[in-house]
Amino acid sequence: MTLEEVQLKLESGLESSDVTMEGDGCNCSAVIVSPVFEGLSLLQRQRMVLGLVKEEIKSGELHALTVKTFTPAER
């Protein structure tokens, strides 16, 4: 799975998000800024994001994804 594919999947699953990717296709990190995180705990944000790629992680197509999440006000 390429970084672009991961980024597209995250952006399409999180409304009005700005996703920045780093790393390689199977082990990468994402910085995500989105208003959908407003009022959510860090754990809720992580679960939301990782839920978008759970099938890819389960299948091994995506080995690991490190996530940092922010609301627009936090950035």
Long-range contacts (C-beta under 8 A, 24 or more apart in sequence): 1-25, 1-26, 1-56, 1-61, 1-62, 3-28, 6-30, 6-53, 6-56, 6-62, 6-65, 9-52, 9-53, 9-56, 10-49, 10-52, 10-53, 13-52, 14-48, 14-49, 14-52, 25-62, 26-61, 26-62, 26-63, 26-64, 27-63, 27-64, 28-62, 28-64, 28-65, 28-66, 29-65, 29-66, 29-67, 29-68, 30-65, 30-66, 30-67, 30-68, 31-68, 31-69, 31-70, 32-67, 32-68, 32-69, 32-70, 33-69, 33-70, 33-71, 33-72, 33-74, 33-75, 34-69, 34-70, 34-71, 34-72, 35-71, 35-72, 37-69, 37-70, 37-71, 38-71, 38-73, 42-69, 45-69
